Amino acid sequence: MISVEEALKLIKDNTRTIASSQVAIANSLGGILQRDMLSSVNLPLFDQSSMDGYAIRYSDFINNNVIKIKGEVAAGSFYKKKLNSGDAIRIYTGAALPEGLDTVVVQEKVRTENGCLIICDPSLKKGANIRIAGSQIKKGEIALSKGTFIRPGTIGYMAAMGKTKVKIISKPVISIIVTGSELIKPGDKLSRGQIYESNSYLLVAVLESIGLKAQNILTVKDDEKEIYMALKNAVHNSDLVIVTGGISVGDYDFTEMSLKKIGVKNIFYKVKQRPGKPLFFGKYRSTLIFGLPGNPAAVLSCFYEYVFPALKIMQGFKEPFLSKRMIPIGSSYDKKNGLAFFLKGKIFENIVYPLDGQESFNLSSFAIADCLIYLPEVSENIEKGQLVEVHILP
């Protein structure tokens, strides 16, 4: 049995970033940029007005020259005629600045008389209200660095540069196998001794919450052959396999036995923690396998603390672990040296409160938790107001 810290190090040491793929930018949300992206254009593409108003030569304003309105230009069009000193153009937001003009006066700061422009803006500066070509990014410059997390704004930025495709680190192929003869689908009729299966639902949901999807989801009975075949197919066709249940030492716990038979390397089994002590982590070629306990609250705790960082590393994230903060605890908590604890918690006014229902089977606390309180293996009897390490749930 190893410590939490040893388990995390072993996961980090045995997890690699997976291959990259080229996708349409519309499908790249949540991805990680595989390489630097250079801008193929200047942004803005041309000098353009940032306001509705009038484009002028600043020298005409400074010298009190008569300024005549010669025409107009709207966004999407370009004024082609030659403009001389004393000429102005009515211009609209986003329109290209006509050649020779260098300043835009907003429409609220002018009046017109007999086709001439009267400027009522004594603070007007040269170049006012103009977006200069290339002021955001110049052609050939690095617009987005390798490792950038693609957000909605990132997609918009790429589209503005005219990009249609982007090379991102591929999202892992994930399989979920839930074991247990007592499990039935929610909505089906319960027989005595049966329970509703929830692990696949919570795992699918937590994956979707971080932008991932399980490609294969299977529920199998506590049958050695059935578990073996499900695991064999999964390890050959997945980047990461999550199996819940059957990992303990009971007569019907066939998961570890099946993994060994398949040839999965046992990197560690059992961690000095609560919940989730019978946690398995192994590897088959490049496929990672996590064997989680069957109790649903233990499943979710182990996912956040161990599977989550592995998935982040596979996708190329620079910081794979849950965000951490040191926060005062709102109530005392009895604990003995020997096991690390992950307590479901709720943060209120910068104080974290351990929730009721900390048992490994109890999901009621996870239904409202926004964090996990980490109490290290060597810690004992936590006092109210003591600073504790808090892992923020995504």
TORKOL-785085 format. One record per residue (C-alpha): residue number from 1; residue in three letters; x, y negated, z negated. Coordinates in pm, whole numbers, plus 50000, padded with zeros to 5 digits. Example, Ala and Ser with C-alpha at 12.3 -4.5 7.8 and 13.67 -1.06 7.14 Angstrom:
2
@pos:1	code:Ala	xx:51230	yy:50450	zz:49220;
@pos:2	code:Ser	xx:51367	yy:50106	zz:49286;
// end
This chain:
394
@pos:1	code:Met	xx:50000	yy:50000	zz:50000;
@pos:2	code:Ile	xx:50145	yy:49662	zz:50102;
@pos:3	code:Ser	xx:50086	yy:49299	zz:50009;
@pos:4	code:Val	xx:49873	yy:49050	zz:50202;
@pos:5	code:Glu	xx:50187	yy:48862	zz:50306;
@pos:6	code:Glu	xx:50356	yy:49180	zz:50432;
@pos:7	code:Ala	xx:50045	yy:49275	zz:50628;
@pos:8	code:Leu	xx:50026	yy:48934	zz:50796;
@pos:9	code:Lys	xx:50394	yy:48946	zz:50890;
@pos:10	code:Leu	xx:50355	yy:49290	zz:51044;
@pos:11	code:Ile	xx:50056	yy:49172	zz:51248;
@pos:12	code:Lys	xx:50247	yy:48866	zz:51370;
@pos:13	code:Asp	xx:50556	yy:49072	zz:51455;
@pos:14	code:Asn	xx:50354	yy:49328	zz:51654;
@pos:15	code:Thr	xx:50124	yy:49094	zz:51846;
@pos:16	code:Arg	xx:50217	yy:48942	zz:52180;
@pos:17	code:Thr	xx:50057	yy:48687	zz:52409;
@pos:18	code:Ile	xx:49871	yy:48866	zz:52687;
@pos:19	code:Ala	xx:49899	yy:48800	zz:53061;
@pos:20	code:Ser	xx:49771	yy:48487	zz:53230;
@pos:21	code:Ser	xx:49507	yy:48448	zz:53499;
@pos:22	code:Gln	xx:49384	yy:48173	zz:53729;
@pos:23	code:Val	xx:49025	yy:48064	zz:53673;
@pos:24	code:Ala	xx:48794	yy:47789	zz:53791;
@pos:25	code:Ile	xx:48821	yy:47489	zz:53560;
@pos:26	code:Ala	xx:48450	yy:47523	zz:53479;
@pos:27	code:Asn	xx:48529	yy:47866	zz:53329;
@pos:28	code:Ser	xx:48839	yy:47760	zz:53136;
@pos:29	code:Leu	xx:48677	yy:47624	zz:52817;
@pos:30	code:Gly	xx:48852	yy:47755	zz:52507;
@pos:31	code:Gly	xx:49152	yy:47880	zz:52704;
@pos:32	code:Ile	xx:49519	yy:47798	zz:52657;
@pos:33	code:Leu	xx:49715	yy:47638	zz:52940;
@pos:34	code:Gln	xx:49979	yy:47883	zz:53058;
@pos:35	code:Arg	xx:50216	yy:47620	zz:53202;
@pos:36	code:Asp	xx:50259	yy:47245	zz:53232;
@pos:37	code:Met	xx:50006	yy:47081	zz:53466;
@pos:38	code:Leu	xx:50138	yy:46799	zz:53686;
@pos:39	code:Ser	xx:49903	yy:46533	zz:53814;
@pos:40	code:Ser	xx:49859	yy:46549	zz:54192;
@pos:41	code:Val	xx:49721	yy:46193	zz:54202;
@pos:42	code:Asn	xx:49744	yy:45856	zz:54031;
@pos:43	code:Leu	xx:49470	yy:45794	zz:53777;
@pos:44	code:Pro	xx:49300	yy:45563	zz:53839;
@pos:45	code:Leu	xx:49339	yy:45639	zz:54210;
@pos:46	code:Phe	xx:49338	yy:45267	zz:54293;
@pos:47	code:Asp	xx:49311	yy:44930	zz:54120;
@pos:48	code:Gln	xx:48947	yy:44913	zz:54015;
@pos:49	code:Ser	xx:48713	yy:44687	zz:53824;
@pos:50	code:Ser	xx:48621	yy:44793	zz:53473;
@pos:51	code:Met	xx:48323	yy:44553	zz:53458;
@pos:52	code:Asp	xx:48047	yy:44403	zz:53670;
@pos:53	code:Gly	xx:48164	yy:44055	zz:53769;
@pos:54	code:Tyr	xx:48370	yy:43868	zz:54028;
@pos:55	code:Ala	xx:48717	yy:43946	zz:54161;
@pos:56	code:Ile	xx:48939	yy:43640	zz:54207;
@pos:57	code:Arg	xx:49296	yy:43523	zz:54243;
@pos:58	code:Tyr	xx:49408	yy:43409	zz:53899;
@pos:59	code:Ser	xx:49606	yy:43124	zz:54056;
@pos:60	code:Asp	xx:49282	yy:42976	zz:54194;
@pos:61	code:Phe	xx:49138	yy:42967	zz:53841;
@pos:62	code:Ile	xx:49453	yy:42812	zz:53686;
@pos:63	code:Asn	xx:49480	yy:42549	zz:53960;
@pos:64	code:Asn	xx:49109	yy:42463	zz:53946;
@pos:65	code:Asn	xx:49069	yy:42548	zz:54313;
@pos:66	code:Val	xx:48723	yy:42573	zz:54466;
@pos:67	code:Ile	xx:48632	yy:42943	zz:54465;
@pos:68	code:Lys	xx:48381	yy:43064	zz:54723;
@pos:69	code:Ile	xx:48197	yy:43395	zz:54711;
@pos:70	code:Lys	xx:48268	yy:43582	zz:55036;
@pos:71	code:Gly	xx:48087	yy:43910	zz:54981;
@pos:72	code:Glu	xx:48053	yy:44205	zz:54747;
@pos:73	code:Val	xx:48191	yy:44551	zz:54690;
@pos:74	code:Ala	xx:48026	yy:44838	zz:54502;
@pos:75	code:Ala	xx:48170	yy:45159	zz:54360;
@pos:76	code:Gly	xx:48247	yy:45405	zz:54636;
@pos:77	code:Ser	xx:48311	yy:45140	zz:54902;
@pos:78	code:Phe	xx:48605	yy:44918	zz:54998;
@pos:79	code:Tyr	xx:48614	yy:44556	zz:55114;
@pos:80	code:Lys	xx:48818	yy:44555	zz:55435;
@pos:81	code:Lys	xx:48819	yy:44190	zz:55543;
@pos:82	code:Lys	xx:49116	yy:43963	zz:55474;
@pos:83	code:Leu	xx:49069	yy:43725	zz:55180;
@pos:84	code:Asn	xx:49240	yy:43391	zz:55154;
@pos:85	code:Ser	xx:49318	yy:43159	zz:54865;
@pos:86	code:Gly	xx:48993	yy:43034	zz:54712;
@pos:87	code:Asp	xx:48795	yy:43348	zz:54808;
@pos:88	code:Ala	xx:48608	yy:43565	zz:54554;
@pos:89	code:Ile	xx:48412	yy:43888	zz:54581;
@pos:90	code:Arg	xx:48114	yy:44008	zz:54376;
@pos:91	code:Ile	xx:48236	yy:44339	zz:54232;
@pos:92	code:Tyr	xx:48081	yy:44622	zz:54033;
@pos:93	code:Thr	xx:48221	yy:44865	zz:53776;
@pos:94	code:Gly	xx:48443	yy:45129	zz:53934;
@pos:95	code:Ala	xx:48477	yy:44948	zz:54266;
@pos:96	code:Ala	xx:48817	yy:44915	zz:54434;
@pos:97	code:Leu	xx:48977	yy:44573	zz:54392;
@pos:98	code:Pro	xx:49009	yy:44399	zz:54731;
@pos:99	code:Glu	xx:49364	yy:44333	zz:54850;
@pos:100	code:Gly	xx:49507	yy:44004	zz:54727;
@pos:101	code:Leu	xx:49275	yy:43965	zz:54426;
@pos:102	code:Asp	xx:49416	yy:44027	zz:54080;
@pos:103	code:Thr	xx:49158	yy:43941	zz:53812;
@pos:104	code:Val	xx:48793	yy:44016	zz:53737;
@pos:105	code:Val	xx:48568	yy:43768	zz:53553;
@pos:106	code:Val	xx:48272	yy:43935	zz:53382;
@pos:107	code:Gln	xx:47936	yy:43823	zz:53514;
@pos:108	code:Glu	xx:47833	yy:43679	zz:53176;
@pos:109	code:Lys	xx:48119	yy:43424	zz:53197;
@pos:110	code:Val	xx:48031	yy:43265	zz:53534;
@pos:111	code:Arg	xx:47760	yy:43073	zz:53716;
@pos:112	code:Thr	xx:47718	yy:43008	zz:54085;
@pos:113	code:Glu	xx:47639	yy:42684	zz:54266;
@pos:114	code:Asn	xx:47593	yy:42661	zz:54645;
@pos:115	code:Gly	xx:47790	yy:42980	zz:54704;
@pos:116	code:Cys	xx:48075	yy:42872	zz:54480;
@pos:117	code:Leu	xx:48189	yy:43035	zz:54158;
@pos:118	code:Ile	xx:48209	yy:42836	zz:53834;
@pos:119	code:Ile	xx:48415	yy:43023	zz:53571;
@pos:120	code:Cys	xx:48319	yy:42960	zz:53207;
@pos:121	code:Asp	xx:48594	yy:43163	zz:53039;
@pos:122	code:Pro	xx:48880	yy:42947	zz:52909;
@pos:123	code:Ser	xx:49052	yy:43254	zz:52757;
@pos:124	code:Leu	xx:49064	yy:43444	zz:53089;
@pos:125	code:Lys	xx:49399	yy:43621	zz:53145;
@pos:126	code:Lys	xx:49557	yy:43740	zz:53466;
@pos:127	code:Gly	xx:49470	yy:44106	zz:53532;
@pos:128	code:Ala	xx:49163	yy:44095	zz:53305;
@pos:129	code:Asn	xx:48905	yy:44373	zz:53346;
@pos:130	code:Ile	xx:49111	yy:44574	zz:53593;
@pos:131	code:Arg	xx:49215	yy:44937	zz:53566;
@pos:132	code:Ile	xx:49556	yy:44955	zz:53733;
@pos:133	code:Ala	xx:49626	yy:45252	zz:53964;
@pos:134	code:Gly	xx:49828	yy:45514	zz:53775;
@pos:135	code:Ser	xx:49788	yy:45344	zz:53438;
@pos:136	code:Gln	xx:49636	yy:45662	zz:53291;
@pos:137	code:Ile	xx:49869	yy:45909	zz:53465;
@pos:138	code:Lys	xx:50100	yy:45878	zz:53763;
@pos:139	code:Lys	xx:50130	yy:46134	zz:54040;
@pos:140	code:Gly	xx:50391	yy:46396	zz:53951;
@pos:141	code:Glu	xx:50385	yy:46329	zz:53577;
@pos:142	code:Ile	xx:50298	yy:46601	zz:53322;
@pos:143	code:Ala	xx:49929	yy:46550	zz:53256;
@pos:144	code:Leu	xx:49878	yy:46851	zz:53025;
@pos:145	code:Ser	xx:50151	yy:47049	zz:52849;
@pos:146	code:Lys	xx:50184	yy:47425	zz:52830;
@pos:147	code:Gly	xx:49990	yy:47554	zz:52529;
@pos:148	code:Thr	xx:49715	yy:47290	zz:52551;
@pos:149	code:Phe	xx:49381	yy:47413	zz:52413;
@pos:150	code:Ile	xx:49117	yy:47346	zz:52676;
@pos:151	code:Arg	xx:48827	yy:47140	zz:52539;
@pos:152	code:Pro	xx:48538	yy:46976	zz:52728;
@pos:153	code:Gly	xx:48746	yy:46658	zz:52764;
@pos:154	code:Thr	xx:49035	yy:46861	zz:52906;
@pos:155	code:Ile	xx:48807	yy:47002	zz:53176;
@pos:156	code:Gly	xx:48685	yy:46652	zz:53261;
@pos:157	code:Tyr	xx:49045	yy:46527	zz:53283;
@pos:158	code:Met	xx:49141	yy:46812	zz:53518;
@pos:159	code:Ala	xx:48838	yy:46743	zz:53737;
@pos:160	code:Ala	xx:48929	yy:46372	zz:53752;
@pos:161	code:Met	xx:49268	yy:46476	zz:53891;
@pos:162	code:Gly	xx:49095	yy:46682	zz:54158;
@pos:163	code:Lys	xx:49191	yy:47019	zz:54008;
@pos:164	code:Thr	xx:48963	yy:47313	zz:54083;
@pos:165	code:Lys	xx:49157	yy:47598	zz:53921;
@pos:166	code:Val	xx:49387	yy:47635	zz:53623;
@pos:167	code:Lys	xx:49619	yy:47908	zz:53500;
@pos:168	code:Ile	xx:49531	yy:48008	zz:53145;
@pos:169	code:Ile	xx:49630	yy:48289	zz:52913;
@pos:170	code:Ser	xx:49369	yy:48558	zz:52967;
@pos:171	code:Lys	xx:49112	yy:48628	zz:52701;
@pos:172	code:Pro	xx:49162	yy:48972	zz:52545;
@pos:173	code:Val	xx:48942	yy:49268	zz:52629;
@pos:174	code:Ile	xx:48784	yy:49362	zz:52296;
@pos:175	code:Ser	xx:48605	yy:49681	zz:52195;
@pos:176	code:Ile	xx:48397	yy:49728	zz:51880;
@pos:177	code:Ile	xx:48325	yy:50075	zz:51739;
@pos:178	code:Val	xx:48095	yy:50103	zz:51438;
@pos:179	code:Thr	xx:48088	yy:50440	zz:51263;
@pos:180	code:Gly	xx:47829	yy:50581	zz:51024;
@pos:181	code:Ser	xx:47557	yy:50847	zz:51041;
@pos:182	code:Glu	xx:47342	yy:50639	zz:50804;
@pos:183	code:Leu	xx:47320	yy:50343	zz:51043;
@pos:184	code:Ile	xx:47020	yy:50260	zz:51258;
@pos:185	code:Lys	xx:46940	yy:49963	zz:51478;
@pos:186	code:Pro	xx:46747	yy:49675	zz:51316;
@pos:187	code:Gly	xx:46383	yy:49706	zz:51408;
@pos:188	code:Asp	xx:46382	yy:50086	zz:51418;
@pos:189	code:Lys	xx:46198	yy:50283	zz:51151;
@pos:190	code:Leu	xx:46408	yy:50366	zz:50846;
@pos:191	code:Ser	xx:46422	yy:50716	zz:50703;
@pos:192	code:Arg	xx:46528	yy:50782	zz:50349;
@pos:193	code:Gly	xx:46906	yy:50736	zz:50310;
@pos:194	code:Gln	xx:46942	yy:50520	zz:50620;
@pos:195	code:Ile	xx:47039	yy:50152	zz:50642;
@pos:196	code:Tyr	xx:47026	yy:49889	zz:50911;
@pos:197	code:Glu	xx:47351	yy:49845	zz:51103;
@pos:198	code:Ser	xx:47489	yy:49491	zz:51074;
@pos:199	code:Asn	xx:47863	yy:49515	zz:51146;
@pos:200	code:Ser	xx:47835	yy:49501	zz:51524;
@pos:201	code:Tyr	xx:47605	yy:49199	zz:51500;
@pos:202	code:Leu	xx:47837	yy:49001	zz:51273;
@pos:203	code:Leu	xx:48146	yy:49094	zz:51477;
@pos:204	code:Val	xx:47983	yy:48995	zz:51806;
@pos:205	code:Ala	xx:47871	yy:48668	zz:51649;
@pos:206	code:Val	xx:48207	yy:48580	zz:51494;
@pos:207	code:Leu	xx:48383	yy:48654	zz:51824;
@pos:208	code:Glu	xx:48142	yy:48430	zz:52011;
@pos:209	code:Ser	xx:48198	yy:48157	zz:51753;
@pos:210	code:Ile	xx:48565	yy:48144	zz:51855;
@pos:211	code:Gly	xx:48498	yy:48165	zz:52228;
@pos:212	code:Leu	xx:48547	yy:48540	zz:52276;
@pos:213	code:Lys	xx:48324	yy:48827	zz:52377;
@pos:214	code:Ala	xx:48327	yy:49199	zz:52303;
@pos:215	code:Gln	xx:48322	yy:49388	zz:52632;
@pos:216	code:Asn	xx:48240	yy:49724	zz:52473;
@pos:217	code:Ile	xx:48020	yy:49782	zz:52167;
@pos:218	code:Leu	xx:47950	yy:50133	zz:52043;
@pos:219	code:Thr	xx:47785	yy:50285	zz:51734;
@pos:220	code:Val	xx:47881	yy:50646	zz:51658;
@pos:221	code:Lys	xx:47791	yy:50898	zz:51392;
@pos:222	code:Asp	xx:48036	yy:51041	zz:51139;
@pos:223	code:Asp	xx:48135	yy:51313	zz:51379;
@pos:224	code:Glu	xx:48502	yy:51389	zz:51438;
@pos:225	code:Lys	xx:48468	yy:51461	zz:51811;
@pos:226	code:Glu	xx:48241	yy:51164	zz:51876;
@pos:227	code:Ile	xx:48471	yy:50922	zz:51692;
@pos:228	code:Tyr	xx:48777	yy:51064	zz:51867;
@pos:229	code:Met	xx:48628	yy:51021	zz:52216;
@pos:230	code:Ala	xx:48506	yy:50667	zz:52142;
@pos:231	code:Leu	xx:48847	yy:50562	zz:52011;
@pos:232	code:Lys	xx:49035	yy:50733	zz:52294;
@pos:233	code:Asn	xx:48834	yy:50547	zz:52558;
@pos:234	code:Ala	xx:48865	yy:50218	zz:52371;
@pos:235	code:Val	xx:49243	yy:50222	zz:52320;
@pos:236	code:His	xx:49299	yy:50297	zz:52689;
@pos:237	code:Asn	xx:49069	yy:50019	zz:52812;
@pos:238	code:Ser	xx:49113	yy:49733	zz:52564;
@pos:239	code:Asp	xx:49363	yy:49478	zz:52444;
@pos:240	code:Leu	xx:49223	yy:49500	zz:52091;
@pos:241	code:Val	xx:48997	yy:49754	zz:51922;
@pos:242	code:Ile	xx:48797	yy:49690	zz:51603;
@pos:243	code:Val	xx:48658	yy:50000	zz:51433;
@pos:244	code:Thr	xx:48452	yy:49976	zz:51115;
@pos:245	code:Gly	xx:48396	yy:50254	zz:50867;
@pos:246	code:Gly	xx:48546	yy:50602	zz:50842;
@pos:247	code:Ile	xx:48885	yy:50465	zz:50741;
@pos:248	code:Ser	xx:48877	yy:50570	zz:50377;
@pos:249	code:Val	xx:48953	yy:50915	zz:50233;
@pos:250	code:Gly	xx:48611	yy:51080	zz:50217;
@pos:251	code:Asp	xx:48520	yy:51411	zz:50378;
@pos:252	code:Tyr	xx:48342	yy:51228	zz:50662;
@pos:253	code:Asp	xx:48603	yy:50958	zz:50721;
@pos:254	code:Phe	xx:48748	yy:51061	zz:51056;
@pos:255	code:Thr	xx:48884	yy:50733	zz:51191;
@pos:256	code:Glu	xx:49244	yy:50755	zz:51069;
@pos:257	code:Met	xx:49263	yy:51121	zz:51167;
@pos:258	code:Ser	xx:49139	yy:51045	zz:51518;
@pos:259	code:Leu	xx:49377	yy:50753	zz:51565;
@pos:260	code:Lys	xx:49670	yy:50976	zz:51468;
@pos:261	code:Lys	xx:49554	yy:51245	zz:51712;
@pos:262	code:Ile	xx:49535	yy:50990	zz:51996;
@pos:263	code:Gly	xx:49890	yy:50877	zz:51927;
@pos:264	code:Val	xx:49823	yy:50540	zz:51769;
@pos:265	code:Lys	xx:50122	yy:50415	zz:51572;
@pos:266	code:Asn	xx:50034	yy:50347	zz:51209;
@pos:267	code:Ile	xx:50191	yy:50009	zz:51130;
@pos:268	code:Phe	xx:50022	yy:49982	zz:50792;
@pos:269	code:Tyr	xx:49734	yy:50134	zz:50600;
@pos:270	code:Lys	xx:49591	yy:49983	zz:50280;
@pos:271	code:Val	xx:49654	yy:49633	zz:50153;
@pos:272	code:Lys	xx:49662	yy:49518	zz:49791;
@pos:273	code:Gln	xx:49349	yy:49307	zz:49819;
@pos:274	code:Arg	xx:48980	yy:49283	zz:49741;
@pos:275	code:Pro	xx:48768	yy:49322	zz:49946;
@pos:276	code:Gly	xx:48909	yy:49542	zz:50219;
@pos:277	code:Lys	xx:49181	yy:49750	zz:50057;
@pos:278	code:Pro	xx:49152	yy:50041	zz:50306;
@pos:279	code:Leu	xx:49259	yy:49825	zz:50603;
@pos:280	code:Phe	xx:49439	yy:49993	zz:50895;
@pos:281	code:Phe	xx:49653	yy:49825	zz:51159;
@pos:282	code:Gly	xx:49806	yy:50022	zz:51442;
@pos:283	code:Lys	xx:49923	yy:50005	zz:51800;
@pos:284	code:Tyr	xx:49885	yy:50219	zz:52109;
@pos:285	code:Arg	xx:50125	yy:50094	zz:52376;
@pos:286	code:Ser	xx:50021	yy:49726	zz:52392;
@pos:287	code:Thr	xx:49671	yy:49778	zz:52246;
@pos:288	code:Leu	xx:49612	yy:49664	zz:51888;
@pos:289	code:Ile	xx:49379	yy:49865	zz:51665;
@pos:290	code:Phe	xx:49220	yy:49736	zz:51345;
@pos:291	code:Gly	xx:49042	yy:49987	zz:51124;
@pos:292	code:Leu	xx:48820	yy:49789	zz:50888;
@pos:293	code:Pro	xx:48620	yy:49917	zz:50589;
@pos:294	code:Gly	xx:48253	yy:49988	zz:50648;
@pos:295	code:Asn	xx:48110	yy:49739	zz:50398;
@pos:296	code:Pro	xx:48002	yy:49430	zz:50597;
@pos:297	code:Ala	xx:48140	yy:49156	zz:50369;
@pos:298	code:Ala	xx:48476	yy:49335	zz:50370;
@pos:299	code:Val	xx:48456	yy:49358	zz:50749;
@pos:300	code:Leu	xx:48407	yy:48984	zz:50786;
@pos:301	code:Ser	xx:48675	yy:48895	zz:50529;
@pos:302	code:Cys	xx:48928	yy:49120	zz:50702;
@pos:303	code:Phe	xx:48833	yy:48981	zz:51041;
@pos:304	code:Tyr	xx:48899	yy:48623	zz:50937;
@pos:305	code:Glu	xx:49224	yy:48697	zz:50757;
@pos:306	code:Tyr	xx:49379	yy:48955	zz:50993;
@pos:307	code:Val	xx:49196	yy:49007	zz:51325;
@pos:308	code:Phe	xx:49142	yy:48633	zz:51381;
@pos:309	code:Pro	xx:49516	yy:48546	zz:51375;
@pos:310	code:Ala	xx:49598	yy:48843	zz:51599;
@pos:311	code:Leu	xx:49345	yy:48722	zz:51857;
@pos:312	code:Lys	xx:49484	yy:48369	zz:51837;
@pos:313	code:Ile	xx:49841	yy:48492	zz:51894;
@pos:314	code:Met	xx:49723	yy:48699	zz:52191;
@pos:315	code:Gln	xx:49577	yy:48382	zz:52343;
@pos:316	code:Gly	xx:49891	yy:48176	zz:52288;
@pos:317	code:Phe	xx:49775	yy:47951	zz:52004;
@pos:318	code:Lys	xx:50066	yy:47785	zz:51824;
@pos:319	code:Glu	xx:49887	yy:47798	zz:51486;
@pos:320	code:Pro	xx:49695	yy:48128	zz:51465;
@pos:321	code:Phe	xx:49581	yy:48128	zz:51103;
@pos:322	code:Leu	xx:49276	yy:47975	zz:50941;
@pos:323	code:Ser	xx:49319	yy:47613	zz:50835;
@pos:324	code:Lys	xx:49433	yy:47594	zz:50471;
@pos:325	code:Arg	xx:49377	yy:47336	zz:50196;
@pos:326	code:Met	xx:49454	yy:47314	zz:49826;
@pos:327	code:Ile	xx:49130	yy:47224	zz:49644;
@pos:328	code:Pro	xx:49026	yy:47223	zz:49276;
@pos:329	code:Ile	xx:48804	yy:47517	zz:49186;
@pos:330	code:Gly	xx:48465	yy:47430	zz:49037;
@pos:331	code:Ser	xx:48443	yy:47715	zz:48787;
@pos:332	code:Ser	xx:48677	yy:47954	zz:48609;
@pos:333	code:Tyr	xx:48727	yy:48302	zz:48752;
@pos:334	code:Asp	xx:48846	yy:48613	zz:48568;
@pos:335	code:Lys	xx:49116	yy:48803	zz:48755;
@pos:336	code:Lys	xx:49395	yy:49042	zz:48666;
@pos:337	code:Asn	xx:49736	yy:49078	zz:48825;
@pos:338	code:Gly	xx:49760	yy:49351	zz:49090;
@pos:339	code:Leu	xx:49530	yy:49267	zz:49380;
@pos:340	code:Ala	xx:49486	yy:48954	zz:49592;
@pos:341	code:Phe	xx:49127	yy:48828	zz:49610;
@pos:342	code:Phe	xx:48939	yy:48665	zz:49897;
@pos:343	code:Leu	xx:48632	yy:48500	zz:49744;
@pos:344	code:Lys	xx:48348	yy:48356	zz:49948;
@pos:345	code:Gly	xx:48326	yy:47988	zz:49862;
@pos:346	code:Lys	xx:48144	yy:47664	zz:49928;
@pos:347	code:Ile	xx:48308	yy:47321	zz:49933;
@pos:348	code:Phe	xx:48115	yy:47029	zz:49785;
@pos:349	code:Glu	xx:48265	yy:46683	zz:49727;
@pos:350	code:Asn	xx:48617	yy:46824	zz:49759;
@pos:351	code:Ile	xx:48562	yy:47092	zz:49496;
@pos:352	code:Val	xx:48535	yy:47457	zz:49595;
@pos:353	code:Tyr	xx:48287	yy:47684	zz:49419;
@pos:354	code:Pro	xx:48303	yy:48066	zz:49422;
@pos:355	code:Leu	xx:47964	yy:48199	zz:49525;
@pos:356	code:Asp	xx:47762	yy:48473	zz:49360;
@pos:357	code:Gly	xx:47756	yy:48807	zz:49537;
@pos:358	code:Gln	xx:48128	yy:48877	zz:49589;
@pos:359	code:Glu	xx:48082	yy:49253	zz:49632;
@pos:360	code:Ser	xx:48215	yy:49404	zz:49955;
@pos:361	code:Phe	xx:47866	yy:49513	zz:50065;
@pos:362	code:Asn	xx:47700	yy:49180	zz:49987;
@pos:363	code:Leu	xx:47650	yy:48947	zz:50285;
@pos:364	code:Ser	xx:47422	yy:48699	zz:50106;
@pos:365	code:Ser	xx:47720	yy:48486	zz:49998;
@pos:366	code:Phe	xx:47873	yy:48496	zz:50348;
@pos:367	code:Ala	xx:47545	yy:48363	zz:50484;
@pos:368	code:Ile	xx:47622	yy:48024	zz:50325;
@pos:369	code:Ala	xx:48001	yy:48033	zz:50271;
@pos:370	code:Asp	xx:48220	yy:47781	zz:50454;
@pos:371	code:Cys	xx:48554	yy:47907	zz:50323;
@pos:372	code:Leu	xx:48747	yy:48189	zz:50160;
@pos:373	code:Ile	xx:48926	yy:48121	zz:49832;
@pos:374	code:Tyr	xx:49259	yy:48302	zz:49830;
@pos:375	code:Leu	xx:49382	yy:48414	zz:49489;
@pos:376	code:Pro	xx:49729	yy:48573	zz:49525;
@pos:377	code:Glu	xx:49812	yy:48916	zz:49390;
@pos:378	code:Val	xx:50013	yy:48778	zz:49095;
@pos:379	code:Ser	xx:49753	yy:48521	zz:48986;
@pos:380	code:Glu	xx:49547	yy:48572	zz:48670;
@pos:381	code:Asn	xx:49240	yy:48411	zz:48511;
@pos:382	code:Ile	xx:49184	yy:48099	zz:48718;
@pos:383	code:Glu	xx:49076	yy:47794	zz:48517;
@pos:384	code:Lys	xx:48817	yy:47539	zz:48623;
@pos:385	code:Gly	xx:48985	yy:47245	zz:48797;
@pos:386	code:Gln	xx:49293	yy:47447	zz:48896;
@pos:387	code:Leu	xx:49413	yy:47395	zz:49254;
@pos:388	code:Val	xx:49351	yy:47702	zz:49470;
@pos:389	code:Glu	xx:49431	yy:47788	zz:49830;
@pos:390	code:Val	xx:49121	yy:47762	zz:50045;
@pos:391	code:His	xx:49092	yy:47905	zz:50399;
@pos:392	code:Ile	xx:48840	yy:47708	zz:50604;
@pos:393	code:Leu	xx:48607	yy:47922	zz:50814;
@pos:394	code:Pro	xx:48581	yy:47817	zz:51181;
// end
